């Protein structure tokens, strides 16, 4: 595995949205509570907003061009907030 970490960009919306949906749904189903991401489309909307917002830093983990994970940092305040974080549950 040649894992690389890079800044996220608008090209990452679809893969990031899918990963957020699948990761949060996987955990929610395992613990019998509702997912914070009820659909892939909702995941894409959130990812698109965060990737396009200059107040958020984003980091993509990938291997061979395949996105494996996404992380966001909210840098709008004095204290940086972390998340959402998603790792593809199929890896």
ZIPEFEN-V344060 format. One line per field, one symbol per residue. psi: psi as a letter, one per 40 degrees, with the letter a starting at -180 (. if undefined). burial: b if it has 24 or more other C-alpha atoms within 12 Angstrom, else e. A space follows every 10 residues. Layout:
psi->???
burial->???
//
This chain:
psi->hghihiiiid eedddddddd dddddddddd efiiiegeid dddddddddd deheehiihh hihfehhdii iihhfeadhh ihiihhhhee .
burial->eeeeeeebbe ebbbbbbbbb bbbbbbeeee eeeeeebbeb ebbbbbbbbb beeeebbbbb bbeeeebbbb bbbeeeeeee eeebbbbbee e
//
